[in-house]
Amino acid sequence: MTIKPTKNYHNHLTRIATFCALLYCNSAFCAELVEYDHTFLMGQNASNIDLSRYSEGNPAIPGMYDVSVYVNESTYY
């Protein structure tokens, strides 16, 4: 004889899963400030780039931007 889980059982599991997810999401509020390291930048003028504007958060204006990502000499658009 097998017992079928009831709708109440699934509702209870959903609440527990939601609670656990929210519990771990709280760590985002405790994140430390980020200091950018200019040695990760490549190119001829990489050492002349001023990164101080990024110390207060993301200064990018909302919108759509074209981005190319290079991973192990492969390009992803």
N, C-alpha and C positions, 0 to 999 in steps of 0.2 A: 504494500500500500504506500503510495507516494502522496505527499501533501503538497498541494499547489500553493505557491506564494500568493497572497491576496494583494489587492490594490493598496491597502493600508501598509503592507510590508514594503512595497516599492516606494511609497511616499516617505516612509521612515528612512529608507536608505538614501533617497534623494536629499533629504534634509541633512543627514550626517555627512554626505559627500560635499554638499554646499558649505556646511560649517567648516569642514577641513580645508576646503579651497580658500575660503575667506580668512582662515587662521594663518595660512602661509602667505597670502597676499599682503598682509600687514607689514611684512619685512621691507616692502618698497618704500614705506614712509621713513624708515630708519637708515636709508642709504647715505653714505658719506659723500661729501663733495668730491668732484672729480677734478684732477689736475692733469691737463693734457701734456704729453711728452712729445716735444718737437722732433725727437730722433726717429720717430716712426714715419715721418713725412719724407717723401722721396722727390727728387728733382733738383734743378740747379738753384732755385731760390727758396728751397725748403727752410733754410735757417733764417730767412728774412721774414717769414710769415708770422704775423702777430696773432697769437691764440688767446689773448686775454679776454676777448669778448665771449668765449665759450665757458669761462669760469663761473658765470652767473646763470647758466642754463643753456637752453637751445635758442640761439638768436635767429634761426631760420624762420622766414615768413611762411605761414601755411600756404600750401599750393601743390602743384604737381611739378616734379623735377625729373629730368632724365639722369639716370645713374648707370654707370658701368662698374661691375664688380669683377676683380681679377683674383682667381684662386688657382694656385699652381700653374700659372701661365695660361689658364683658360679664361675666356671672357664670358660673363653672364650679363644679359641686359634685362 
